[in-house]
Amino acid sequence: MNCRPHDPVTRVPVTAAWLATRALMLWLLAHNSAPLLGGGSVAREVWRLYAHWYGVLAQGSFPAHDTLWQYPPGAGVVLLAPGLVPRLTYFQAFVALTLAADALITAALVRAGTRPGRSLLGAAVWTGGLPLLLHLPLARYDVQVTAFAVISLLMSARSPRAGGVLGALGALVKVWPGLVLLGTPRGRATRTAWAWATAAGAVSLVLFAVSFRDPLVFLRQQGGRGVQIESLGGTVLNLARHAGWPGRTRYRYGAIELVGPYVHAVATASLALTAAAFALLVLWRVRVRQWNAATPYDAALSAVLLFTVTSRVISPQYLIWLLGLASVCLTSRHTSQRPVAVLVLAATALSTVAYPLLYSQVTTGTWTGCLLMLARNGLLAGAAVLSFVRLCRAARPSTGHPGAGADAWPAEASVGLAALRAGTRGLRPAVSFSDGAHGDVTARALACADRPRRHVVPGARHGVPPSEPSATRSGALALRAAAGLRAVLEITRGGLRRLLH
């Protein structure tokens, strides 16, 4: 018996795997104090740090004098939410809400994957990939942040308004979800999504300013951060310790950072690389002409990867973001990011080996720790480069012509010649497909007997302008029009010259 695309039977394996893997993650969290699992350091962030911040936020103020507070004001809402759950401790309520956000992401991926032309591979990757981080995702609020980004992407195609609002709300919790709006298709969808995102962000900031004191204090704390030992720059400096670099580690801003000569230069270089990554993404956005159903997903993953690898900080929970975005990409059969998802999964597994399993090796800078971080960050850097390259290639318009390959097809189109001005105009048809993909394509000029001949069309502005198809230097189809008696005489003289010679 064949199952229909929306048959609930297709959801059973994913549901069973989710229940089994999350039970294992809860078991690991219950045994968090084991030395191999970090000696209690993973869960400590919730019951000590988050619970402390909850007490401050409940008094109507953000932790203005706490250097560990480096998050936008929306994070305060996430940290206050466990206090609304009855009959549970703060820690228990936080884990329960994290599991609920995880289930919501899984359900959204399953729903997207069971639509016609989609794939359940995304739901499978999220379900099986998140446990690679062991119990860490249950003790960080990055799953909740990822839920904003995932649902924003999945809803944007049907409702740009909802996608824009969710992207903005996610950016107010942790800045990176705002990047999911980078790949929205040109035209009305982008205008709608970006306008609603701007409005939602502005209204939310006003509400935070009215309800809390110091909502923007995180900007001051972020500016003072150095180079975390797990970042790309930190890996370079850690390796330099074996070559005689005199730097050392220090616990600052909630992370192990490197201090010593050249650290400021490395931090500056990281910021410069981040600016360069932003410039590349803007350039892609300006030049892209062809979208398919997966382009918004692919662009979001590529953008977050570029910003992650160029950051001064790469914490292990950042892999939660990348897993979520890679899973969204894999719900579409048009995605260009399948090899990138494999690299993200490999980097996720290595991140767990680095923290919490062998974190002492990383912080002390042993060869084992250095090579481990070099491999993890090398995978992430390779994934970022590969992701952007494949994103750019997927957005190139087809330039083939009938008979040149499977990506070409014949077509007919009508052009209003009477409105043309004098000169040569390139023709770039806008094509829409039944699967939702659309974009501009390049029409090729064919040197064949049945090519359209010269036409003469009366026009109120230019009298009787003759026009004819032609080719640009690159071979693209163009339309050449003349206007006025002098232009007509020049075309006639040129035709006679070609006839006589």
N, C-alpha and C positions, 0 to 999 in steps of 0.2 A: 504494500500500500504506500502510495506517495503522500508525503505530508505537504500541505499547502504552506506558503511562506509565513503565514501568521499562525500556524498550528502551534498550540501551547507545548506540544511535545518537544519542539526544538529548544525550548527554554529549560527543560529538565536537567540536562547535563551541566549547564552553567550554574543553575541554582544549587545543585548538589555539590559542585566543586566549591562554590562560594561558601556554603555552610561548613564544609569540611575544613577549608583553609582558614576561615575566620575563627573556627573553634581552636585550631592549632595556634593561631596568633594570640588568642586569649590565654591559652595555656602558657605560652612563652611569657606573656606579660605577667601572669601570676607567679612565674618563677624568675622574675626580672632580677632578683638579687644574686643569681648565680654569677660567679666571676667571668665565665665565658660570655655571658649575655650583658656584660657591662657593669656588673656589681651594683645594680640599682640606679645607675646614672640615667638610663633611658626614661624610666617612669618618674624620676625625681623632678623633672622639668614641670610636670603637671601638678603633683601634689604640693610642691614647694613654691615654684616660681609663678605658675599660672594662678594658683590659689591665692598667692600674695597679691598679685595684680587684681584679682577679682575683688579683694577687700578694698583696694584703693579706688577702683572703678565704681564700686557700689556707693562710694561717698561723692560721686559726681565729678571726679577729676582723673585725668590721665597721669601716669607715674612720671611727673616732670623731672624729678631729680634722680631717677633710676637710669643709669647708662645702659642697662639691658633692654629697656623699652625702645625698640627701633621699628615700630610697626605703624601703619596708617590707622586713623581712628576707627575704621570699620572692624579692626581686630578686637576692639573693646567689646563689641556686641557679641562676637563669637565666644569670648572669654566670660562674659556675663551669663550666657545662655545656660550653662550647667546649673546655675543657682535657681533656675526656674523648674528644674526636674524634682518632683517631690520624692521623699523617702530614700534618697540616695546621697552618698557623700559627693563632694565636688569631683573627686577622682573618678568614682563610678559613673557619675552623670556625664562627665567629659568623654569617657570611653564609649558610653552608650550613644551619645550624639555623634561621635566619630564613626561608629559602626552604621548608624542611620544614614549619614552622608555617603559612606561607602556603598551601602545598599542602593541608595538613590542613583549613584553613578552607574552601578551595574545594571539597574533596571532601565536607565536611559540608554545605555549602550545596547542592551538586548532589544529594546523597542526599535532603536535605529537599525540594528542589524537584521531584524526580521522583515523589514520592508522590502518590496521588490527591488532587485538590483543591488541590494546591500549584503553585508556579510556579518556573521556573528564572531568573526575573528577578533574584533575589537573588544567585545565583552570577554572573550576567552583570555586575551592578553592581560586585561586589567585584573580579572579574577585570579589568574595564575601568577601574574607579575608582582602584584603588591606584596604577597607573602615572602618574596625574595628579600625584602627589607626586614623580615622577622616581625617583631612586635613594635618596631619603631613607629609605623604609621598610626597606631592607636594612641600614642603618647605625644603627638604633635597635631596642630590644627591645620596642617597642610592638606589633609583630605577634604576638609570643609571648603578650603579655598579652591581646590581642584574641582569640586562640585560646581562652583559658580562658572568656571571656565568651560567645563565639559558641556553643561546644559546650555550655556550661552551659544556655543558653537552649534550644537545640535538643533537649537531652536531658531537660529538666525535665518536659515533658508525659508522657513515658513512664516516667521514673525521677526523681521529685523528690529522692531521696537523692543520685543522681549529680549532678544539677543543683546541689543545695546545696553539695556538697563542692567541685565545680569553681568555683562562685562564690566560696567562701571562700578557696580556694587562689589564685584570681586576685586577690582583695583583698589577699592577703599579698604579692603581687608589685607591684601598683599599686592603690591603694585602690578606684578606681572600679568594678571588676567586681563588687563587693558590691552595687551598685545593680541588677544584673540580677535579683535576687530580689524586687524591690519588687512586681512584678506577678503573682506566683504566685497562683492562684485560692484563694479562701477555703476554710477547712476543712482537711481532712486533708493536701492537697497542700502548703499553706503550713506547717502544723505540721511535716511531715516535712522539707521543704526547709530551713526555718530551723533546726530542731533539728540536722540533720546538718551544716549550715554552721557552726553554733556549735561543735559537737564537733570538726569538722575543724580549725577555726581555733584552738581551744584546744590541741589536741594538737600542731599544728604549731608554735605559739608555745613550748610546753614543749620541743620538740625543738630549736628554735633557741636557746633559753636554755641548754640543756645543751651544745650543740655549738659555739656561738660566744660571743664576748664582745661586749657592747654591741649586742644585736639591735634595741633600740628607740631608738638614738641619732638616727635620722632625725627624730624628733619635735622635737628641739631645733633642728635645721637648718631644718625647715619653718617654725617660728615666726618666724624672722628674715627671711623673704623680704619683698621690697618689691613694687613694681608693675612688672611686665615691660612693655617697650615695645609688645609685640604684643597685650596684653590690651585689654579694653574700656576700662578706666580709663586705661591707657597711651595709647590712641588719643586720649582726651579731653585728656590732659596734653600730648601731642605737638602737637595742634592749638592748644593754649593758648600754645605757644612762639611761634606767629605773631602772637599778640595781646599779646606782651610778657612772658609768664611766664618767669622767670629760671632755671628748672630746667635740668638737663643729664643726660646719660646716663653710666652707669658699669657696668662688668662686675662683677656680683656673683652668687653662688650659681649659676654656670653659665649666666647669661642677661644680656642687656642690660636694665638697670633704669633707671628715672628717679628722680632725687634732686632735692630742692628743696622749696620751700614747698607745702603742701597735699597732698604725696604721702601722708603718714600718713592724712589725712582720706579720700583716695581709697581707700587700702588698707582702712580701716575700713568704708567704704561697700560695698566689694566683699564683705567678710565678712558684712555685714548682709544684702546681697542673697542671698548663699549660704544664710544662715539662713532667709530668707524663702522661697527656693526649696524648702528642705527642709520647711518648714511646709506649703507648698502640696501637696507630694507626699504628706505624711502625711495631710492633709485629703482628698485624692483617694482614698487607700487606705481611709480610714475610711468614706467616703461611697459608694464604688463598689459597685454591686449586680449588675452584669451583666458577665460575661466572655465573650469569644469566643476562638477559637484564637489570635488575634494579640495579644490584650491584654497578655500578659507581654512580648512583643517590643516593642510600642509603648510600654509603660511604661518599659522599660529605655532606649530611645532618648531619650524625653522627659526622663527623670531625668538622664542623662549630658549632654544638651544644656544643661539648666538649670544644672548644676554647672559646665560648661565656660565658658559665657558670663559667669557671675558670678565666676569665679576671678580671682585676681591674676596668673595666668600662663596664656597660651594659646599654647603652642608648636605649630609646624606638625605635629608627629607626633601631636597630639591628634586630628587629622582621621582618622587610622587607626582610632581607636576608633569615631568616628561612622560611618565607612564600613562597618565591620563590623556595627554594630548596625542601620544602615539596610538592609543586605543581608539580615540575618535577618528584618526586618519584611517585606521584599518576597518572601520565600519563601511567605508566606501571602496568599491572595486576600482575606482579611478585614481586612487592615491598613488603618489610617486614615492612615498616614504616607507615602503616595506623594509628595504635594507636598513634604513635608519632605525626602525623599531627594533630590529635584531641587535644593533649596537647599543641601544638604550637598555635593553634587557640585560645584556652582558655587563654594562657599566653598573646597573643596579645590583647585580650579584656581587661584583667586586666592591661596591660601596659597603655592603654588609660585612664583607671580610675585613675591610678597613675599620668600620665602626658598626657594632661594638666589639667584634671578635678580636681584632689585633690592633686596637687603637693605641695601646701603649707603644707598639713598634713605630706607629706613625708619629706620635708626639715626641718620642726620643730621637727620631731621625735615623733609625737603623737602616741598613741596606734593604731589609725586607719591607719596612714601612715605605721607604722611598720608591722602590720598584713597584710596590702595590699601588701607590698613588699615581705613579707615572703611567701605569697600565690603565687605571680607571679614567684619569683625565685625558689620556691619549685617545681612549674610546669616545669620550664625550666630544673632544675637539674634532676627531674624525667624523663623528655623527653630525656635528654642526656644519662642517664644510660640505659633506655629502648631501645633507638636507637642503642647503641653500642652492647647491649646484643642480640638484634634481628639481627643485622648485622652479628655478629659472628655465630649465629645459622643458618642463611640462607646460610652461606658459608661453612657449614660442608658437606663433601661429603657423599653420600648415602652409608650405610654399610649393607643394607639388602640383602637377597638372594631370588631367586625365591620361591614364596609361602609364604614369610614372610610379605608381604604388598604391597600396591599399588605403592610404590616407587622403587620396584625391578623388574628386567626383565632378561630373559635369553639372552645370546649373545655368539657368536663364534668369535674367533680371532686367527690369525696365528702368531707364534713366531719363529724367526730364531734361532734354537737351536745350530746350528753349530758355532755361534759366541760367545756362552756363555763361561764364565770362570767357573772354579770349584767353588762350593759353592751354597748357597741358595739365590735366587733373588726374592724379592717381585714383584708382578705384579700390576701395577696401570694404567688401561686403560684410555686414554684421549678420552672423549666422546663429540661429538657436536650434538646439537639438531636443529630442523628446525626453532625454534623461535629465534635463535641466541645465546642461552645459551651454555656454554661449560665449561669443567673442568675435573679434574682428579677424578675418583671414585675408591672405594675399592672393589675388587672382592673377594667374599667369597668362601672358599673351602667347597665343599659338600661331605659328606660321603655317597655316593650312588653308586649303581652298575655300572652306566654308566659314572662314572668319568674317564677321560682319563688315560690310562695305561702308563707304562714306555715305553719310546722310546729310540732307539739307532740310533744316526745320525753320519755318518762319518764326520770328520773335519780335515782340513789340519794341524791345530795347535795342537790339542789334540788327534789325532788318532780317536778312536771310543768311544766318551763320552756318557754314558747312562744318561738319564734325566727322571725325574718323577715329577708330580704335588704333592705338599705337602701343609701343613697349618702352618702358624706361630702361636705363642702362643696366639695371639689375634683372630685367626680364619681366617685371610686373606689368599687368595690364593697366593702361591709362587711356584717357579720352582727350583728344586734341581738338580744340574748337577755335574758329577764327571769327572775327567780327569786323564789319566795315568793308567797303569796296577795295581798299588797299590790301587787306589781308586776303580777300578772295582772289585778287589778281596774283599775289605772291604764291598761293597754293596752286593756281592754274599754271603759272610759269614753271613751278617745280615739277608738276606732273608732265608737262610737255618736255622738259629737259630729260627726265627719266625715260620718257617714251623714245626720244630721238637718240639717246646714248645707250 
